[in-house]
């Protein structure tokens, strides 16, 4: 009896792993399509076509477009958070880490600009669509919390992580749009503005 149950458990685990792997692959495919077309121009039929599967397969793994979208946001931002944590975990002064962060973020615009554009698209849609509103809120709160942790790490506890996130995010979004729509030289001015705001906050937090 024990052997039979154990074998059934192994089979169940194998099926679950296969299901999770297929679902993850579909999320990756959907993320690529959404990044290219945006929220309003994408539907499940287009995602299925781009992924090389039937529409029925998409419906089997996901309840609707919004559930798939929510998982796409989670997938992409988890990678983004990992990048930020790696920078904040670096050894160095506050200025050193700030420069590494500015360079890392410039690299994300260069390599994954369309996907970051999707993030801003979905953040706007979250004002209208309940499905991923909580996820967007969680992501923004986590970004602010990571900045709070960074400021605490370098002794700049008077700097508010949430306010700094709002300022730095505005700079990032502005130069993301420039990079995607106009091209030209955007990296240097982006880093300069980013570091000006960040370093100004750090300077103001120092004792007189």
Buried (B, 14 or more C-beta within 10 A) or exposed (E): EEEEEEEEEEEEEEEEEEEEEBBEEBBEBBBBBBBBBBBEEBEBEBBBBBBEBEBEBBEEBBEEBBEBBBBBBBBBBEEBBEBBEEBBEEEEEBEEBBBBBBEBBBEBBEEBBBBBBBBBBBBEBBEEBEBBBEBBEBBBEBBBEBBBEBBEEBEBEEBBBEEBBEBBBEBBBBBBBBBBEEEEEBBEBBBEBBBEBBBEBBEEBEEE
